[in-house]
Amino acid sequence: MSKYQIIAGLHNWINQRPGLEFGNYGDVSAYRAEMRKITRARADARQLLRFIELRDSITADNLIHAAQHAYSGRLSITQTMGTAGEVVKIDYCTGQYWPTEYRSAVCAVLASAIWGWLRQPDSTGDSIRKAARLEFGRGLASRWFN
């Protein structure tokens, strides 16, 4: 399984419609607030995916390892045989409400892989968070690199 197969699988995963049900919300403002959060997670995931895609030193093994440990290991990346050959399968075990979690799980996994990539023998959590802020901006870094 290659890194680019995993990235393509994750792109397809985050581009799914969330399936948010309006009936689960008391009013329009609560529904829209949830949609904004879900949409922001997609934008964050795209930015993190692009960062990983451009760095050859972040490997498929790094992504698989991150998936096993980040977000309680609820996002799994596996390889299956499809009609067109080997296919990367992304699966997610829901915690509470799938529409609000599936993109966040991807962000957590990607941030974990990037955190491991940024880690040096003499680095601290603060230095890694600072590097993430410089690369991704304060907002994204504060959401995924805490």
N, C-alpha and C positions, 0 to 999 in steps of 0.2 A: 504494500500500500504506500503510495507516494504522498508527499506533502501536498502536492497540487491536487490530488484526488480528494484529500481531506478538506482542503480549502474550498474546492468546488462543492463538496457535500455540505459544508457549513454555510456557504453562500445560499444554497438551495434551502437549507433549514431555516435560516433567519428571514428568508424572503417569503415564507409561508404566511398566509393570512392568520391573524391571531384567533379569529373565531369568538371574539368578545361578544357576550350576549347583553343587550341593553336591558333586558328584564332583570338582570342581577343587580342593577343600580337604582337607587331611589330617585335620582334626578339626572338631568343632562350634564350638569357641571361635574359630577363624580365620574360619569362615563367618559367625558372628554379628558379629564385629568388622567385617568387610567390609560387612555389611548395615547396621550402625550408621552407618558412614561414608557409605554411599549415601543412607540416610534423612536424615542431617544435611544432605547436599547439597541434597536436595529442600526441606527446611525453609528453608535459606539462600536458595535460588532463589526460593521463594515470598515471603520477606521483601524481597528485592531487587526482585522484580517489583512488589510492592505500592508500594514507594518510588517506582519509576519511573512507575507508573500514576498516582500522585497528583501528579506534577509535569508540568505542561503544557510546561514549557521543555525537557524531555528529549524529543526528537522521534524519529520513525521513522528519520530519517537518522542520528541519533546511535547508535541501536541497530545499524543496518546497518554503519556504520563500525566500531563496536566489534567486531562479529562478524568483520569482515575482518582485524582486527589482533590480537585477543585469542586466547589458547589456540591459537597458531600458525595462526589462520584456519581451523581444522578444523570450526567450526560455521558453516553457511551459512544465510542467510535469503533466500529468493527468492519471487517471485510467479509463480504459474502459473494457468492457466485451468482451472477445474473445472466440474462440471455446474451448480453454483449460482453461477457467476461467478468472480471473481478469488479465489484462495486463497493464503494464505501457506504456503510449504513450508519446513520446518526439516529440515536434513540434517546429519549428522555423519560425518566421516571418522575412523574409529577409530585410535587410536595403538597401544594394546596390548590392552585388554580393555574392550569397550563398556559392560558393566554398571557398571563403576566410574568411567567417564569422562563419560557423556553428560549427567548432571546437573551435574557439575563444570564442563563446558564452558559451560553456560548461566550458571552463577555467575560464571565468569571474564569472560564477555562483558558481563553486567550490571554487574559491578564496574568494568569498563573504561569503560562508558558513564557510570556515576556519577562515576568519577574525573575524566573529562573535564568533566562538569557542575560538579563542585566546584572545578575548577582556575580560579584567577584569575591575572591578570598578575603579581601579586607573591606568589603562594602557593608554598610549598615542599612536597616530598613529605611531610615531617613534619606540616605543617599540614593536609594533605588526610587523612592517616592519623588525625590527632586528630579531625577532623570526622567521619570514618567511625566511629571508636570511640564518639563521642558519640551518633551517630544509630543505630548498629546493635549496639553493645555490643562488648566486647573480643574475644569469641570469634569472631564472624562477621568482624569487621574484621581480626583477625590471620590468618584463613584466606584472605581475598580481597583485602585492600588492602595487600599487602606491596610 
